[in-house]
Amino acid sequence: MKTVERMLWKLAIIQFIFLFIAQLIVSHSSIAPYIVKVIHYEGVMKNSATKTVETFDQR
């Protein structure tokens, strides 16, 4: 049982290290546009302005 626990701790530590490295890579501003596809889905990369319509809920 101790060997399984030891192996689980090692896997958890390795996973945390990889998570930390991935967060550093994604948060780096010059690399993020090439890796993160969410920017393209949200339309942040487009240089065009969109029309916005404001609505008010009058009760």
C-alpha angles and dihedrals in degrees: 000000000000091000091055091049091048091050092049091051091050091049091049092051092047091049091050091051092051091046091052092049092048091050091051092050094048094045093052103104100217095049100039099079090057095048107032112071093186089083090063093046093052092049095238093135093060116097096207125103119231127215115252126204118205118209127190125206106220114192 
